[in-house]
C-alpha cells in the first residue's frame, strides 16, 4: 500500500489514532492532508507539524489525493468519501491502514482487552523506553513520557492498542498479543459474550507460531479466548498457577502496590507501582510477561513500571 510516495488524505484526522497514523506516514515521506468536523488541540498540532487540516468536509478538499483513509464513524454520504469513490480514488478504513503499517516492524506488540488497553500500552511504553529499545508507539491516550499519543522510533518494536469494536483488530498483524480481560461490551455490534470471546480467539489466532499471546490467567473468558491457539501462551495474574504471578502485595497511602513478580526458573523481581489499584497489578503482570518474552531485563522492567505515572484521564491525579 505504501511502496510509492503518494498524497494521502485523512477524513476524521483529528482522532487520536488517525492523527498518529498521519504523522507516521508524513515522516515516511508521503504527502498528508486531512479534514475534521471541528478544530482541536490535535488538529492544531498536526498543522504545526506541516500537515494541512481542513475544518469541515467538502468534496473539493480531496481533489489531489491518491488515497483516502477514513474512520468507522464516517458514513458513506460524507461528501469527501462520496467524491473519492465517484472519482475512483482508493479508500481504506483506518484499521486496514494501521494493519499495513505494522508490516514495516519486526515485532508488533498489540494490547487488547475490554478494559486497561491504554494503561497497559503506556506501561509497556515506559518499560521499553527504560530498556532503551527505541520503540514506535501508538497509544489511545496522552502519555507524558512521549509528550502525546505517538512516538516514532526504530522499526523493531511497534507497541499499540488493539480495539475489538467492530472486530477492527482482526485487520492487524501481531507478533505478540496481550489479552487483558474479556467482558460484555460494544453490544451495539456484538451479539453476546460468546461472539466477543470468538472475536478475541480469532485475534489471538493472528499471532504466528513463533510469537506469543500473553493472557490474564485469572480471567475465565480471556482463557476461553486463547483455548486451542497454536502459538505460545503465557499466563499472568494474581493466582500462583500462572506463569507470572504476584506475591507479597502491599499498598501505600495512595493505594499504589508494592509486590514481587514470580516467574519461570525461580525468577523473582520486586516491583513498585506509581499508579493505584489491584487492577494495575494485573496490568503490570501482563506488561512484565510481554517484556520478558523479548528478553528485557527484570531490573529495566521494574524501573519502567515504577516510572509509569499513568495516562491522562485514567484515574488522573490533579
KAMOKA-V803307 format. One record per residue. N is the residue number from 1. PHI is phi in degrees with one decimal (999 if undefined). PSI is psi as a letter, one per 20 degrees, with the letter a starting at -180 (none if undefined). Layout:
BEGIN
[[N PHI PSI] [N PHI PSI]]
END
This chain:
BEGIN
[[1 999 h] [2 -118.5 k] [3 -66.5 h] [4 -111.1 q] [5 -70.3 p] [6 -149.0 r] [7 -95.9 o] [8 -113.5 p] [9 -110.6 p] [10 -106.1 p] [11 -95.3 o] [12 93.5 k] [13 -67.8 i] [14 -75.5 i] [15 -67.3 q] [16 -64.8 h] [17 -79.8 g] [18 -60.4 g] [19 -63.7 h] [20 -66.9 g] [21 -60.8 g] [22 -60.1 g] [23 -66.4 g] [24 -61.1 g] [25 -69.9 h] [26 -65.1 g] [27 -63.0 h] [28 -78.1 i] [29 106.9 j] [30 -84.2 q] [31 -84.7 p] [32 -126.7 p] [33 -140.1 r] [34 -167.6 r] [35 -142.1 q] [36 -153.3 r] [37 -71.9 h] [38 -150.2 q] [39 -76.3 q] [40 -157.0 r] [41 -58.5 h] [42 -66.1 g] [43 -64.5 h] [44 -65.6 h] [45 -63.8 g] [46 -62.5 g] [47 -61.4 g] [48 -63.5 h] [49 -96.9 j] [50 89.2 j] [51 -107.0 o] [52 -64.8 p] [53 -126.9 p] [54 -95.4 p] [55 -97.0 o] [56 101.5 q] [57 -112.8 p] [58 -138.6 q] [59 -57.6 h] [60 -67.2 i] [61 -74.1 i] [62 -108.2 j] [63 -59.9 h] [64 -97.4 j] [65 -76.3 q] [66 -96.4 i] [67 -154.8 q] [68 -118.1 p] [69 -117.6 p] [70 -138.5 q] [71 -93.4 r] [72 -63.9 i] [73 -78.5 i] [74 -86.7 p] [75 -90.2 r] [76 -64.3 h] [77 -88.1 j] [78 -58.9 p] [79 -60.7 h] [80 -73.6 g] [81 -66.4 g] [82 -63.4 g] [83 -65.8 h] [84 -62.6 g] [85 -68.1 h] [86 -65.7 h] [87 -84.9 i] [88 79.3 j] [89 -75.4 p] [90 -59.1 p] [91 -123.2 p] [92 -135.3 p] [93 -75.0 q] [94 -48.9 g] [95 -63.8 h] [96 -65.7 g] [97 -67.4 g] [98 -62.2 g] [99 -60.9 g] [100 -62.9 h] [101 -61.6 h] [102 -60.8 h] [103 -65.6 i] [104 -83.0 i] [105 -116.8 q] [106 -71.5 g] [107 -129.7 n] [108 -71.3 p] [109 -114.3 o] [110 -118.6 p] [111 -105.7 o] [112 -121.7 r] [113 141.8 q] [114 -67.0 h] [115 -130.6 q] [116 91.0 j] [117 -62.8 g] [118 -63.7 g] [119 -62.4 g] [120 -70.5 h] [121 -61.0 g] [122 -67.9 h] [123 -57.7 g] [124 -59.3 h] [125 -60.6 g] [126 -65.4 h] [127 -64.1 g] [128 -69.8 h] [129 -68.5 g] [130 -62.0 h] [131 -83.7 j] [132 56.9 l] [133 -96.2 i] [134 55.3 l] [135 -77.8 q] [136 -92.4 p] [137 -134.0 p] [138 -131.0 o] [139 -111.1 q] [140 -84.8 k] [141 -165.3 a] [142 -95.8 p] [143 -123.0 p] [144 -63.2 h] [145 -63.4 h] [146 -117.6 j] [147 55.6 l] [148 148.2 b] [149 -114.1 j] [150 -138.1 p] [151 -134.1 p] [152 -99.1 o] [153 -119.8 b] [154 -76.4 r] [155 -99.7 k] [156 -90.9 g] [157 -109.8 p] [158 -120.8 o] [159 -108.2 p] [160 -154.4 r] [161 -77.5 q] [162 -135.8 o] [163 -85.7 p] [164 -84.3 i] [165 -57.7 p] [166 47.6 k] [167 57.7 k] [168 -64.0 h] [169 -69.8 i] [170 -77.4 i] [171 -91.3 j] [172 -98.3 r] [173 -132.1 m] [174 -74.3 q] [175 -92.5 g] [176 -128.9 p] [177 -116.0 q] [178 -112.7 p] [179 -118.1 o] [180 -80.0 g] [181 -172.0 q] [182 -135.1 o] [183 -137.8 r] [184 -66.9 p] [185 -162.5 r] [186 54.2 l] [187 -77.9 j] [188 -75.4 i] [189 -115.0 g] [190 -77.6 q] [191 -70.4 g] [192 -166.7 a] [193 -62.1 h] [194 -61.2 h] [195 -63.6 h] [196 -66.6 g] [197 -59.1 g] [198 -61.2 h] [199 -64.7 g] [200 -66.3 h] [201 -63.2 g] [202 -67.1 h] [203 -64.2 g] [204 -61.0 h] [205 -68.8 i] [206 -74.0 i] [207 -71.8 p] [208 -67.9 r] [209 -57.6 h] [210 -82.5 i] [211 -87.7 b] [212 -157.0 q] [213 -115.9 p] [214 -95.7 p] [215 -127.6 q] [216 -68.4 o] [217 -73.0 i] [218 -92.3 i] [219 -105.4 o] [220 -63.9 h] [221 -72.0 h] [222 -65.2 g] [223 -64.2 h] [224 -63.6 h] [225 -67.7 h] [226 -96.6 i] [227 -62.6 p] [228 88.8 j] [229 -72.6 q] [230 -89.7 i] [231 -81.3 r] [232 -68.8 p] [233 -107.7 p] [234 -116.2 p] [235 -99.2 q] [236 -141.4 p] [237 173.6 a] [238 -79.2 h] [239 -73.2 p] [240 -68.1 i] [241 -73.5 i] [242 -75.8 q] [243 -61.7 h] [244 -124.0 p] [245 -144.6 r] [246 -105.6 q] [247 -132.1 r] [248 54.8 l] [249 -78.5 p] [250 -130.7 r] [251 -127.4 q] [252 -86.4 a] [253 -66.4 i] [254 -101.7 j] [255 68.5 k] [256 -87.1 p] [257 -86.7 q] [258 -121.0 p] [259 -161.4 r] [260 -111.4 p] [261 -101.1 p] [262 -102.7 p] [263 -137.5 a] [264 -59.4 q] [265 58.5 k] [266 61.1 k] [267 -66.7 p] [268 -146.3 p] [269 -130.6 p] [270 -81.2 p] [271 -132.0 p] [272 -121.9 p] [273 -92.1 q] [274 -113.8 j] [275 -125.0 q] [276 -86.3 r] [277 104.1 q] [278 -65.9 h] [279 -60.6 h] [280 -76.5 h] [281 -63.9 g] [282 -62.6 g] [283 -60.0 g] [284 -65.5 h] [285 -62.6 g] [286 -66.9 g] [287 -64.1 g] [288 -61.3 g] [289 -60.6 g] [290 -65.0 g] [291 -65.2 h] [292 -66.4 h] [293 -59.9 h] [294 -99.6 j] [295 81.6 j] [296 -65.9 q] [297 -72.9 q] [298 -55.2 h] [299 -65.6 g] [300 -64.8 g] [301 -64.0 g] [302 -62.1 g] [303 -64.3 g] [304 -64.8 g] [305 -65.4 h] [306 -68.6 h] [307 -66.1 h] [308 -69.3 o] [309 -105.2 j] [310 106.8 q] [311 -92.1 q] [312 -56.4 q] [313 71.8 j] [314 -116.5 n] [315 49.6 l] [316 -81.1 p] [317 -82.2 p] [318 -124.8 none]]
END
